């Protein structure tokens, strides 16, 4: 649906940590309730800010090699249910996100109050 695609371009990418379903639907460009390899590649490249380090072709090749990890039923796409599985694509993307120091929702487990550092 072209109108849906235009809305997606103008809307901010949902934070996958806070809204994994929103993130999934943002990248589901054909509104099929599943992500194909090109949608996944684009989503990962944009979310992890890999534009400078990997090409779309390289990402597609990588995804083809690991497809069975995130597509347990083997239909060639990742459904929302598969996306949200434990150790699924959502958790994997989050695991590779850099820590966001100015995001109030992130907790730095290694931080200690100044008094305790003395």
Biopython code that builds the backbone (N, CA, C, O; Angstrom):
import numpy as np
from Bio.PDB.StructureBuilder import StructureBuilder

atoms = [
    (1, "UNK", "N", (0.844, -1.178, 0.000)),
    (1, "UNK", "CA", (0.000, 0.000, 0.000)),
    (1, "UNK", "C", (0.886, 1.236, 0.000)),
    (1, "UNK", "O", (1.583, 1.487, 0.983)),
    (2, "UNK", "N", (0.877, 2.006, -1.065)),
    (2, "UNK", "CA", (1.763, 3.167, -1.169)),
    (2, "UNK", "C", (1.534, 4.195, -0.062)),
    (2, "UNK", "O", (2.502, 4.783, 0.421)),
    (3, "UNK", "N", (0.292, 4.433, 0.356)),
    (3, "UNK", "CA", (0.027, 5.405, 1.411)),
    (3, "UNK", "C", (0.692, 4.974, 2.715)),
    (3, "UNK", "O", (1.239, 5.806, 3.439)),
    (4, "UNK", "N", (0.646, 3.683, 3.015)),
    (4, "UNK", "CA", (1.264, 3.171, 4.227)),
    (4, "UNK", "C", (2.778, 3.371, 4.171)),
    (4, "UNK", "O", (3.403, 3.717, 5.173)),
    (5, "UNK", "N", (3.359, 3.152, 2.995)),
    (5, "UNK", "CA", (4.808, 3.339, 2.827)),
    (5, "UNK", "C", (5.191, 4.797, 3.061)),
    (5, "UNK", "O", (6.227, 5.066, 3.669)),
    (6, "UNK", "N", (4.378, 5.743, 2.591)),
    (6, "UNK", "CA", (4.677, 7.159, 2.803)),
    (6, "UNK", "C", (4.621, 7.504, 4.286)),
    (6, "UNK", "O", (5.460, 8.257, 4.780)),
    (7, "UNK", "N", (3.648, 6.966, 4.990)),
    (7, "UNK", "CA", (3.556, 7.212, 6.426)),
    (7, "UNK", "C", (4.785, 6.683, 7.146)),
    (7, "UNK", "O", (5.301, 7.329, 8.058)),
    (8, "UNK", "N", (5.255, 5.509, 6.739)),
    (8, "UNK", "CA", (6.406, 4.888, 7.382)),
    (8, "UNK", "C", (7.655, 5.748, 7.221)),
    (8, "UNK", "O", (8.435, 5.882, 8.164)),
    (9, "UNK", "N", (7.854, 6.330, 6.049)),
    (9, "UNK", "CA", (9.032, 7.155, 5.801)),
    (9, "UNK", "C", (9.063, 8.342, 6.755)),
    (9, "UNK", "O", (10.127, 8.722, 7.243)),
    (10, "UNK", "N", (7.900, 8.926, 7.021)),
    (10, "UNK", "CA", (7.830, 10.112, 7.866)),
    (10, "UNK", "C", (7.807, 9.794, 9.355)),
    (10, "UNK", "O", (8.040, 10.681, 10.176)),
    (11, "UNK", "N", (7.531, 8.553, 9.716)),
    (11, "UNK", "CA", (7.419, 8.234, 11.137)),
    (11, "UNK", "C", (8.770, 7.797, 11.693)),
    (11, "UNK", "O", (9.559, 7.162, 10.992)),
    (12, "UNK", "N", (9.036, 8.137, 12.953)),
    (12, "UNK", "CA", (10.293, 7.709, 13.566)),
    (12, "UNK", "C", (10.305, 6.191, 13.773)),
    (12, "UNK", "O", (9.256, 5.568, 13.939)),
    (13, "UNK", "N", (11.479, 5.621, 13.759)),
    (13, "UNK", "CA", (11.619, 4.187, 14.003)),
    (13, "UNK", "C", (11.352, 3.927, 15.483)),
    (13, "UNK", "O", (12.016, 4.515, 16.336)),
    (14, "UNK", "N", (10.393, 3.057, 15.804)),
    (14, "UNK", "CA", (10.154, 2.743, 17.220)),
    (14, "UNK", "C", (11.395, 2.125, 17.851)),
    (14, "UNK", "O", (12.147, 1.409, 17.189)),
    (15, "UNK", "N", (11.603, 2.404, 19.120)),
    (15, "UNK", "CA", (12.726, 1.834, 19.853)),
    (15, "UNK", "C", (12.443, 0.355, 20.093)),
    (15, "UNK", "O", (11.476, 0.009, 20.771)),
    (16, "UNK", "N", (13.274, -0.507, 19.545)),
    (16, "UNK", "CA", (13.049, -1.947, 19.650)),
    (16, "UNK", "C", (13.101, -2.427, 21.099)),
    (16, "UNK", "O", (12.467, -3.425, 21.440)),
    (17, "UNK", "N", (13.846, -1.733, 21.950)),
    (17, "UNK", "CA", (13.895, -2.118, 23.363)),
    (17, "UNK", "C", (12.536, -1.913, 24.030)),
    (17, "UNK", "O", (12.075, -2.757, 24.800)),
    (18, "UNK", "N", (11.907, -0.787, 23.725)),
    (18, "UNK", "CA", (10.651, -0.416, 24.368)),
    (18, "UNK", "C", (9.415, -0.926, 23.639)),
    (18, "UNK", "O", (8.386, -1.186, 24.263)),
    (19, "UNK", "N", (9.512, -1.070, 22.323)),
    (19, "UNK", "CA", (8.342, -1.408, 21.511)),
    (19, "UNK", "C", (8.736, -2.357, 20.380)),
    (19, "UNK", "O", (8.729, -1.963, 19.214)),
    (20, "UNK", "N", (9.083, -3.619, 20.715)),
    (20, "UNK", "CA", (9.511, -4.539, 19.655)),
    (20, "UNK", "C", (8.433, -4.786, 18.597)),
    (20, "UNK", "O", (8.752, -4.946, 17.419)),
    (21, "UNK", "N", (7.170, -4.819, 19.001)),
    (21, "UNK", "CA", (6.090, -5.024, 18.013)),
    (21, "UNK", "C", (5.987, -3.820, 17.081)),
    (21, "UNK", "O", (5.806, -3.986, 15.875)),
    (22, "UNK", "N", (6.100, -2.619, 17.626)),
    (22, "UNK", "CA", (6.072, -1.421, 16.791)),
    (22, "UNK", "C", (7.236, -1.391, 15.813)),
    (22, "UNK", "O", (7.078, -1.018, 14.650)),
    (23, "UNK", "N", (8.427, -1.797, 16.306)),
    (23, "UNK", "CA", (9.613, -1.872, 15.444)),
    (23, "UNK", "C", (9.360, -2.854, 14.304)),
    (23, "UNK", "O", (9.637, -2.553, 13.143)),
    (24, "UNK", "N", (8.830, -4.035, 14.645)),
    (24, "UNK", "CA", (8.526, -5.067, 13.648)),
    (24, "UNK", "C", (7.586, -4.504, 12.581)),
    (24, "UNK", "O", (7.861, -4.629, 11.388)),
    (25, "UNK", "N", (6.494, -3.895, 12.995)),
    (25, "UNK", "CA", (5.498, -3.390, 12.041)),
    (25, "UNK", "C", (6.042, -2.216, 11.231)),
    (25, "UNK", "O", (5.649, -2.032, 10.079)),
    (26, "UNK", "N", (6.933, -1.425, 11.807)),
    (26, "UNK", "CA", (7.554, -0.329, 11.067)),
    (26, "UNK", "C", (8.310, -0.861, 9.843)),
    (26, "UNK", "O", (8.252, -0.273, 8.764)),
    (27, "UNK", "N", (9.006, -1.962, 10.023)),
    (27, "UNK", "CA", (9.829, -2.515, 8.940)),
    (27, "UNK", "C", (9.070, -3.485, 8.046)),
    (27, "UNK", "O", (9.604, -3.884, 7.011)),
    (28, "UNK", "N", (7.863, -3.879, 8.392)),
    (28, "UNK", "CA", (7.028, -4.760, 7.566)),
    (28, "UNK", "C", (6.422, -3.926, 6.436)),
    (28, "UNK", "O", (5.242, -3.574, 6.471)),
    (29, "UNK", "N", (7.238, -3.620, 5.446)),
    (29, "UNK", "CA", (6.875, -2.673, 4.398)),
    (29, "UNK", "C", (5.684, -3.100, 3.559)),
    (29, "UNK", "O", (4.928, -2.251, 3.086)),
    (30, "UNK", "N", (5.504, -4.403, 3.365)),
    (30, "UNK", "CA", (4.391, -4.862, 2.540)),
    (30, "UNK", "C", (3.156, -5.221, 3.373)),
    (30, "UNK", "O", (2.169, -5.736, 2.847)),
    (31, "UNK", "N", (3.224, -4.943, 4.673)),
    (31, "UNK", "CA", (2.093, -5.174, 5.564)),
    (31, "UNK", "C", (1.641, -6.640, 5.574)),
    (31, "UNK", "O", (0.451, -6.936, 5.678)),
    (32, "UNK", "N", (2.617, -7.547, 5.465)),
    (32, "UNK", "CA", (2.314, -8.979, 5.362)),
    (32, "UNK", "C", (2.323, -9.683, 6.719)),
    (32, "UNK", "O", (2.087, -10.890, 6.788)),
    (33, "UNK", "N", (2.591, -8.946, 7.796)),
    (33, "UNK", "CA", (2.742, -9.522, 9.137)),
    (33, "UNK", "C", (3.908, -10.491, 9.227)),
    (33, "UNK", "O", (3.924, -11.392, 10.065)),
    (34, "UNK", "N", (4.887, -10.290, 8.347)),
    (34, "UNK", "CA", (6.140, -11.041, 8.417)),
    (34, "UNK", "C", (7.223, -10.199, 7.755)),
    (34, "UNK", "O", (6.940, -9.337, 6.923)),
    (35, "UNK", "N", (8.466, -10.465, 8.139)),
    (35, "UNK", "CA", (9.600, -9.747, 7.557)),
    (35, "UNK", "C", (10.368, -10.683, 6.638)),
    (35, "UNK", "O", (10.766, -11.776, 7.043)),
    (36, "UNK", "N", (10.577, -10.247, 5.388)),
    (36, "UNK", "CA", (11.418, -11.033, 4.493)),
    (36, "UNK", "C", (12.862, -10.571, 4.668)),
    (36, "UNK", "O", (13.121, -9.618, 5.403)),
    (37, "UNK", "N", (13.795, -11.231, 4.006)),
    (37, "UNK", "CA", (15.214, -10.915, 4.209)),
    (37, "UNK", "C", (15.564, -9.477, 3.856)),
    (37, "UNK", "O", (16.407, -8.874, 4.520)),
    (38, "UNK", "N", (14.938, -8.912, 2.823)),
    (38, "UNK", "CA", (15.280, -7.531, 2.472)),
    (38, "UNK", "C", (14.763, -6.560, 3.543)),
    (38, "UNK", "O", (15.432, -5.574, 3.849)),
    (39, "UNK", "N", (13.589, -6.826, 4.110)),
    (39, "UNK", "CA", (13.072, -5.981, 5.186)),
    (39, "UNK", "C", (13.950, -6.110, 6.436)),
    (39, "UNK", "O", (14.244, -5.117, 7.102)),
    (40, "UNK", "N", (14.361, -7.330, 6.742)),
    (40, "UNK", "CA", (15.227, -7.558, 7.901)),
    (40, "UNK", "C", (16.576, -6.870, 7.699)),
    (40, "UNK", "O", (17.087, -6.215, 8.608)),
    (41, "UNK", "N", (17.144, -7.022, 6.514)),
    (41, "UNK", "CA", (18.448, -6.411, 6.229)),
    (41, "UNK", "C", (18.381, -4.900, 6.405)),
    (41, "UNK", "O", (19.236, -4.316, 7.071)),
    (42, "UNK", "N", (17.380, -4.264, 5.819)),
    (42, "UNK", "CA", (17.228, -2.818, 5.919)),
    (42, "UNK", "C", (17.036, -2.405, 7.383)),
    (42, "UNK", "O", (17.625, -1.426, 7.841)),
    (43, "UNK", "N", (16.216, -3.150, 8.103)),
    (43, "UNK", "CA", (15.944, -2.837, 9.505)),
    (43, "UNK", "C", (17.204, -2.920, 10.361)),
    (43, "UNK", "O", (17.471, -2.036, 11.175)),
    (44, "UNK", "N", (17.970, -3.983, 10.171)),
    (44, "UNK", "CA", (19.187, -4.161, 10.967)),
    (44, "UNK", "C", (20.227, -3.097, 10.623)),
    (44, "UNK", "O", (20.851, -2.520, 11.513)),
    (45, "UNK", "N", (20.406, -2.843, 9.337)),
    (45, "UNK", "CA", (21.386, -1.844, 8.911)),
    (45, "UNK", "C", (21.033, -0.475, 9.484)),
    (45, "UNK", "O", (21.909, 0.230, 9.985)),
    (46, "UNK", "N", (19.768, -0.094, 9.416)),
    (46, "UNK", "CA", (19.346, 1.213, 9.924)),
    (46, "UNK", "C", (19.369, 1.257, 11.451)),
    (46, "UNK", "O", (19.838, 2.236, 12.031)),
    (47, "UNK", "N", (18.871, 0.210, 12.106)),
    (47, "UNK", "CA", (18.789, 0.210, 13.562)),
    (47, "UNK", "C", (20.164, 0.188, 14.208)),
    (47, "UNK", "O", (20.408, 0.903, 15.180)),
    (48, "UNK", "N", (21.057, -0.625, 13.674)),
    (48, "UNK", "CA", (22.394, -0.734, 14.252)),
    (48, "UNK", "C", (23.373, 0.265, 13.632)),
    (48, "UNK", "O", (24.562, 0.265, 13.950)),
    (49, "UNK", "N", (22.855, 1.112, 12.748)),
    (49, "UNK", "CA", (23.658, 2.157, 12.096)),
    (49, "UNK", "C", (24.903, 1.573, 11.429)),
    (49, "UNK", "O", (26.025, 2.023, 11.661)),
    (50, "UNK", "N", (24.673, 0.568, 10.600)),
    (50, "UNK", "CA", (25.775, -0.131, 9.936)),
    (50, "UNK", "C", (26.023, 0.362, 8.516)),
    (50, "UNK", "O", (26.788, -0.266, 7.784)),
    (51, "UNK", "N", (25.402, 1.465, 8.103)),
    (51, "UNK", "CA", (25.517, 1.931, 6.729)),
    (51, "UNK", "C", (26.961, 2.062, 6.266)),
    (51, "UNK", "O", (27.256, 1.833, 5.093)),
    (52, "UNK", "N", (27.857, 2.423, 7.166)),
    (52, "UNK", "CA", (29.245, 2.662, 6.786)),
    (52, "UNK", "C", (30.090, 1.385, 6.783)),
    (52, "UNK", "O", (31.208, 1.388, 6.267)),
    (53, "UNK", "N", (29.566, 0.291, 7.356)),
    (53, "UNK", "CA", (30.407, -0.891, 7.517)),
    (53, "UNK", "C", (29.950, -2.117, 6.734)),
    (53, "UNK", "O", (30.722, -3.062, 6.565)),
    (54, "UNK", "N", (28.707, -2.117, 6.253)),
    (54, "UNK", "CA", (28.216, -3.295, 5.540)),
    (54, "UNK", "C", (27.226, -2.863, 4.466)),
    (54, "UNK", "O", (26.441, -1.936, 4.665)),
    (55, "UNK", "N", (27.274, -3.545, 3.329)),
    (55, "UNK", "CA", (26.350, -3.221, 2.246)),
    (55, "UNK", "C", (25.082, -4.056, 2.378)),
    (55, "UNK", "O", (25.050, -5.049, 3.106)),
    (56, "UNK", "N", (24.058, -3.648, 1.679)),
    (56, "UNK", "CA", (22.799, -4.400, 1.667)),
    (56, "UNK", "C", (23.054, -5.814, 1.135)),
    (56, "UNK", "O", (22.487, -6.776, 1.651)),
    (57, "UNK", "N", (23.891, -5.947, 0.122)),
    (57, "UNK", "CA", (24.203, -7.256, -0.456)),
    (57, "UNK", "C", (24.880, -8.155, 0.567)),
    (57, "UNK", "O", (24.538, -9.330, 0.695)),
    (58, "UNK", "N", (25.843, -7.597, 1.295)),
    (58, "UNK", "CA", (26.531, -8.382, 2.329)),
    (58, "UNK", "C", (25.567, -8.810, 3.431)),
    (58, "UNK", "O", (25.632, -9.941, 3.914)),
    (59, "UNK", "N", (24.673, -7.905, 3.827)),
    (59, "UNK", "CA", (23.708, -8.240, 4.866)),
    (59, "UNK", "C", (22.743, -9.320, 4.380)),
    (59, "UNK", "O", (22.409, -10.229, 5.139)),
    (60, "UNK", "N", (22.294, -9.236, 3.140)),
    (60, "UNK", "CA", (21.382, -10.245, 2.580)),
    (60, "UNK", "C", (22.069, -11.616, 2.571)),
    (60, "UNK", "O", (21.448, -12.619, 2.921)),
    (61, "UNK", "N", (23.330, -11.664, 2.179)),
    (61, "UNK", "CA", (24.078, -12.918, 2.162)),
    (61, "UNK", "C", (24.189, -13.488, 3.576)),
    (61, "UNK", "O", (23.985, -14.683, 3.787)),
    (62, "UNK", "N", (24.511, -12.633, 4.533)),
    (62, "UNK", "CA", (24.596, -13.049, 5.932)),
    (62, "UNK", "C", (23.263, -13.617, 6.408)),
    (62, "UNK", "O", (23.227, -14.675, 7.036)),
    (63, "UNK", "N", (22.168, -12.919, 6.112)),
    (63, "UNK", "CA", (20.845, -13.375, 6.553)),
    (63, "UNK", "C", (20.455, -14.714, 5.934)),
    (63, "UNK", "O", (19.824, -15.542, 6.591)),
    (64, "UNK", "N", (20.826, -14.926, 4.686)),
    (64, "UNK", "CA", (20.534, -16.220, 4.045)),
    (64, "UNK", "C", (21.250, -17.350, 4.768)),
    (64, "UNK", "O", (20.729, -18.461, 4.865)),
    (65, "UNK", "N", (22.442, -17.067, 5.273)),
    (65, "UNK", "CA", (23.218, -18.098, 5.972)),
    (65, "UNK", "C", (22.696, -18.393, 7.376)),
    (65, "UNK", "O", (22.921, -19.484, 7.900)),
    (66, "UNK", "N", (22.011, -17.445, 7.982)),
    (66, "UNK", "CA", (21.514, -17.670, 9.348)),
    (66, "UNK", "C", (19.991, -17.746, 9.417)),
    (66, "UNK", "O", (19.418, -17.701, 10.506)),
    (67, "UNK", "N", (19.338, -17.859, 8.275)),
    (67, "UNK", "CA", (17.878, -17.807, 8.210)),
    (67, "UNK", "C", (17.200, -18.790, 9.160)),
    (67, "UNK", "O", (16.188, -18.449, 9.771)),
    (68, "UNK", "N", (17.728, -19.979, 9.294)),
    (68, "UNK", "CA", (17.065, -20.985, 10.133)),
    (68, "UNK", "C", (17.054, -20.601, 11.613)),
    (68, "UNK", "O", (16.215, -21.089, 12.370)),
    (69, "UNK", "N", (17.977, -19.730, 12.033)),
    (69, "UNK", "CA", (17.997, -19.301, 13.433)),
    (69, "UNK", "C", (16.777, -18.474, 13.797)),
    (69, "UNK", "O", (16.273, -18.571, 14.915)),
    (70, "UNK", "N", (16.298, -17.662, 12.865)),
    (70, "UNK", "CA", (15.198, -16.752, 13.150)),
    (70, "UNK", "C", (13.902, -17.139, 12.441)),
    (70, "UNK", "O", (12.869, -16.504, 12.651)),
    (71, "UNK", "N", (13.948, -18.158, 11.619)),
    (71, "UNK", "CA", (12.777, -18.615, 10.858)),
    (71, "UNK", "C", (12.587, -20.112, 11.093)),
    (71, "UNK", "O", (12.800, -20.919, 10.188)),
    (72, "UNK", "N", (12.184, -20.480, 12.316)),
    (72, "UNK", "CA", (12.115, -21.907, 12.655)),
    (72, "UNK", "C", (11.174, -22.722, 11.774)),
    (72, "UNK", "O", (11.405, -23.916, 11.578)),
    (73, "UNK", "N", (10.112, -22.105, 11.234)),
    (73, "UNK", "CA", (9.204, -22.898, 10.390)),
    (73, "UNK", "C", (9.669, -22.970, 8.941)),
    (73, "UNK", "O", (9.066, -23.676, 8.133)),
    (74, "UNK", "N", (10.742, -22.244, 8.604)),
    (74, "UNK", "CA", (11.370, -22.366, 7.289)),
    (74, "UNK", "C", (10.570, -21.818, 6.129)),
    (74, "UNK", "O", (10.791, -22.228, 4.989)),
    (75, "UNK", "N", (9.641, -20.897, 6.383)),
    (75, "UNK", "CA", (8.829, -20.378, 5.273)),
    (75, "UNK", "C", (9.488, -19.222, 4.525)),
    (75, "UNK", "O", (8.909, -18.688, 3.579)),
    (76, "UNK", "N", (10.694, -18.830, 4.942)),
    (76, "UNK", "CA", (11.415, -17.777, 4.240)),
    (76, "UNK", "C", (11.170, -16.376, 4.772)),
    (76, "UNK", "O", (11.741, -15.412, 4.263)),
    (77, "UNK", "N", (10.322, -16.253, 5.794)),
    (77, "UNK", "CA", (10.078, -14.960, 6.418)),
    (77, "UNK", "C", (10.065, -15.144, 7.932)),
    (77, "UNK", "O", (9.970, -16.265, 8.432)),
    (78, "UNK", "N", (10.164, -14.024, 8.656)),
    (78, "UNK", "CA", (10.106, -14.060, 10.117)),
    (78, "UNK", "C", (8.781, -13.433, 10.535)),
    (78, "UNK", "O", (8.559, -12.236, 10.355)),
    (79, "UNK", "N", (7.908, -14.264, 11.095)),
    (79, "UNK", "CA", (6.620, -13.761, 11.571)),
    (79, "UNK", "C", (6.816, -13.001, 12.874)),
    (79, "UNK", "O", (7.882, -13.080, 13.486)),
    (80, "UNK", "N", (5.803, -12.272, 13.298)),
    (80, "UNK", "CA", (5.879, -11.554, 14.570)),
    (80, "UNK", "C", (6.120, -12.540, 15.706)),
    (80, "UNK", "O", (6.912, -12.263, 16.607)),
    (81, "UNK", "N", (5.451, -13.677, 15.672)),
    (81, "UNK", "CA", (5.638, -14.696, 16.718)),
    (81, "UNK", "C", (7.081, -15.182, 16.757)),
    (81, "UNK", "O", (7.666, -15.306, 17.833)),
    (82, "UNK", "N", (7.665, -15.462, 15.576)),
    (82, "UNK", "CA", (9.061, -15.893, 15.514)),
    (82, "UNK", "C", (9.997, -14.767, 15.969)),
    (82, "UNK", "O", (10.986, -15.015, 16.659)),
    (83, "UNK", "N", (9.680, -13.545, 15.581)),
    (83, "UNK", "CA", (10.476, -12.370, 15.934)),
    (83, "UNK", "C", (10.592, -12.211, 17.441)),
    (83, "UNK", "O", (11.647, -11.837, 17.952)),
    (84, "UNK", "N", (9.497, -12.499, 18.159)),
    (84, "UNK", "CA", (9.447, -12.286, 19.603)),
    (84, "UNK", "C", (9.896, -13.498, 20.416)),
    (84, "UNK", "O", (9.912, -13.424, 21.645)),
    (85, "UNK", "N", (10.259, -14.604, 19.779)),
    (85, "UNK", "CA", (10.708, -15.798, 20.503)),
    (85, "UNK", "C", (11.935, -15.494, 21.357)),
    (85, "UNK", "O", (12.721, -14.602, 21.039)),
    (86, "UNK", "N", (12.088, -16.242, 22.437)),
    (86, "UNK", "CA", (13.315, -16.137, 23.226)),
    (86, "UNK", "C", (14.494, -16.453, 22.319)),
    (86, "UNK", "O", (14.472, -17.451, 21.597)),
    (87, "UNK", "N", (15.521, -15.615, 22.349)),
    (87, "UNK", "CA", (16.688, -15.711, 21.469)),
    (87, "UNK", "C", (16.327, -15.502, 19.998)),
    (87, "UNK", "O", (17.080, -15.893, 19.107)),
    (88, "UNK", "N", (15.180, -14.889, 19.754)),
    (88, "UNK", "CA", (14.754, -14.590, 18.392)),
    (88, "UNK", "C", (15.409, -13.317, 17.879)),
    (88, "UNK", "O", (16.328, -12.777, 18.494)),
    (89, "UNK", "N", (14.921, -12.856, 16.750)),
    (89, "UNK", "CA", (15.521, -11.695, 16.098)),
    (89, "UNK", "C", (15.428, -10.435, 16.961)),
    (89, "UNK", "O", (16.378, -9.653, 17.000)),
    (90, "UNK", "N", (14.306, -10.222, 17.653)),
    (90, "UNK", "CA", (14.176, -9.021, 18.489)),
    (90, "UNK", "C", (15.250, -8.986, 19.562)),
    (90, "UNK", "O", (15.937, -7.977, 19.721)),
    (91, "UNK", "N", (15.399, -10.075, 20.296)),
    (91, "UNK", "CA", (16.417, -10.119, 21.361)),
    (91, "UNK", "C", (17.822, -10.000, 20.789)),
    (91, "UNK", "O", (18.696, -9.394, 21.409)),
    (92, "UNK", "N", (18.042, -10.569, 19.621)),
    (92, "UNK", "CA", (19.368, -10.505, 19.007)),
    (92, "UNK", "C", (19.718, -9.080, 18.599)),
    (92, "UNK", "O", (20.837, -8.627, 18.840)),
    (93, "UNK", "N", (18.777, -8.368, 17.983)),
    (93, "UNK", "CA", (19.037, -6.984, 17.594)),
    (93, "UNK", "C", (19.313, -6.136, 18.839)),
    (93, "UNK", "O", (20.259, -5.349, 18.856)),
    (94, "UNK", "N", (18.494, -6.294, 19.873)),
    (94, "UNK", "CA", (18.686, -5.533, 21.104)),
    (94, "UNK", "C", (20.066, -5.812, 21.703)),
    (94, "UNK", "O", (20.723, -4.900, 22.204)),
    (95, "UNK", "N", (20.501, -7.065, 21.652)),
    (95, "UNK", "CA", (21.804, -7.430, 22.220)),
    (95, "UNK", "C", (22.951, -6.716, 21.509)),
    (95, "UNK", "O", (23.998, -6.480, 22.112)),
    (96, "UNK", "N", (22.769, -6.373, 20.245)),
    (96, "UNK", "CA", (23.833, -5.715, 19.485)),
    (96, "UNK", "C", (23.708, -4.199, 19.471)),
    (96, "UNK", "O", (24.549, -3.514, 18.889)),
    (97, "UNK", "N", (22.669, -3.667, 20.104)),
    (97, "UNK", "CA", (22.536, -2.218, 20.161)),
    (97, "UNK", "C", (23.573, -1.636, 21.099)),
    (97, "UNK", "O", (23.849, -2.211, 22.152)),
    (98, "UNK", "N", (24.150, -0.505, 20.732)),
    (98, "UNK", "CA", (25.069, 0.155, 21.672)),
    (98, "UNK", "C", (24.263, 0.725, 22.828)),
    (98, "UNK", "O", (23.079, 1.033, 22.685)),
    (99, "UNK", "N", (24.908, 0.860, 23.955)),
    (99, "UNK", "CA", (24.256, 1.488, 25.100)),
    (99, "UNK", "C", (23.969, 2.938, 24.751)),
    (99, "UNK", "O", (24.798, 3.613, 24.140)),
    (100, "UNK", "N", (22.816, 3.407, 25.133)),
    (100, "UNK", "CA", (22.447, 4.794, 24.883)),
    (100, "UNK", "C", (22.580, 5.567, 26.188)),
    (100, "UNK", "O", (21.688, 5.518, 27.035)),
    (101, "UNK", "N", (23.683, 6.275, 26.353)),
    (101, "UNK", "CA", (23.982, 6.955, 27.604)),
    (101, "UNK", "C", (22.987, 8.014, 28.013)),
    (101, "UNK", "O", (22.813, 8.266, 29.205)),
    (102, "UNK", "N", (22.320, 8.649, 27.040)),
    (102, "UNK", "CA", (21.383, 9.700, 27.408)),
    (102, "UNK", "C", (19.939, 9.241, 27.375)),
    (102, "UNK", "O", (19.036, 10.076, 27.425)),
    (103, "UNK", "N", (19.691, 7.950, 27.294)),
    (103, "UNK", "CA", (18.332, 7.410, 27.300)),
    (103, "UNK", "C", (17.986, 7.028, 28.733)),
    (103, "UNK", "O", (18.626, 6.154, 29.317)),
    (104, "UNK", "N", (16.994, 7.667, 29.289)),
    (104, "UNK", "CA", (16.614, 7.425, 30.681)),
    (104, "UNK", "C", (16.154, 6.006, 30.938)),
    (104, "UNK", "O", (16.157, 5.554, 32.083)),
    (105, "UNK", "N", (15.754, 5.283, 29.880)),
    (105, "UNK", "CA", (15.268, 3.917, 30.061)),
    (105, "UNK", "C", (16.395, 2.901, 30.162)),
    (105, "UNK", "O", (16.172, 1.763, 30.576)),
    (106, "UNK", "N", (17.606, 3.306, 29.787)),
    (106, "UNK", "CA", (18.737, 2.377, 29.860)),
    (106, "UNK", "C", (19.372, 2.454, 31.237)),
    (106, "UNK", "O", (19.509, 3.536, 31.807)),
    (107, "UNK", "N", (19.751, 1.322, 31.758)),
    (107, "UNK", "CA", (20.391, 1.266, 33.067)),
    (107, "UNK", "C", (21.812, 0.783, 32.875)),
    (107, "UNK", "O", (22.036, -0.265, 32.269)),
    (108, "UNK", "N", (22.765, 1.526, 33.376)),
    (108, "UNK", "CA", (24.167, 1.145, 33.304)),
    (108, "UNK", "C", (24.482, 0.339, 34.555)),
    (108, "UNK", "O", (24.682, 0.908, 35.628)),
    (109, "UNK", "N", (24.526, -0.982, 34.422)),
    (109, "UNK", "CA", (24.722, -1.850, 35.572)),
    (109, "UNK", "C", (26.083, -1.668, 36.232)),
    (109, "UNK", "O", (26.251, -2.011, 37.403)),
    (110, "UNK", "N", (27.053, -1.134, 35.498)),
    (110, "UNK", "CA", (28.393, -0.973, 36.035)),
    (110, "UNK", "C", (28.579, 0.341, 36.775)),
    (110, "UNK", "O", (29.631, 0.570, 37.372)),
    (111, "UNK", "N", (27.571, 1.209, 36.747)),
    (111, "UNK", "CA", (27.740, 2.504, 37.397)),
    (111, "UNK", "C", (27.534, 2.376, 38.907)),
    (111, "UNK", "O", (26.689, 1.620, 39.385)),
    (112, "UNK", "N", (28.332, 3.136, 39.626)),
    (112, "UNK", "CA", (28.204, 3.178, 41.071)),
    (112, "UNK", "C", (28.253, 4.626, 41.491)),
    (112, "UNK", "O", (28.860, 5.450, 40.805)),
    (113, "UNK", "N", (27.620, 4.956, 42.614)),
    (113, "UNK", "CA", (27.707, 6.352, 43.083)),
    (113, "UNK", "C", (29.153, 6.720, 43.363)),
    (113, "UNK", "O", (29.968, 5.852, 43.676)),
    (114, "UNK", "N", (29.474, 7.995, 43.255)),
    (114, "UNK", "CA", (30.840, 8.487, 43.417)),
    (114, "UNK", "C", (31.440, 8.062, 44.764)),
    (114, "UNK", "O", (32.630, 7.758, 44.838)),
    (115, "UNK", "N", (30.628, 8.038, 45.829)),
    (115, "UNK", "CA", (31.141, 7.681, 47.144)),
    (115, "UNK", "C", (31.713, 6.253, 47.156)),
    (115, "UNK", "O", (32.715, 5.972, 47.813)),
    (116, "UNK", "N", (31.051, 5.373, 46.415)),
    (116, "UNK", "CA", (31.487, 3.975, 46.429)),
    (116, "UNK", "C", (32.771, 3.765, 45.629)),
    (116, "UNK", "O", (33.454, 2.758, 45.816)),
    (117, "UNK", "N", (33.105, 4.693, 44.748)),
    (117, "UNK", "CA", (34.316, 4.549, 43.939)),
    (117, "UNK", "C", (35.551, 4.868, 44.740)),
    (117, "UNK", "O", (36.647, 4.466, 44.348)),
    (118, "UNK", "N", (35.423, 5.582, 45.858)),
    (118, "UNK", "CA", (36.591, 5.970, 46.660)),
    (118, "UNK", "C", (37.093, 4.862, 47.450)),
    (118, "UNK", "O", (38.071, 5.017, 48.181)),
]
sb = StructureBuilder()
sb.init_structure("model")
sb.init_model(0)
sb.init_chain("A")
sb.init_seg("    ")
for serial, (resi, resn, name, xyz) in enumerate(atoms, 1):
    if name == "N":
        sb.init_residue(resn, " ", resi, " ")
    sb.init_atom(name, np.array(xyz, "f"), 0.0, 1.0, " ", f" {name:<3s}", serial, name[0])
structure = sb.get_structure()
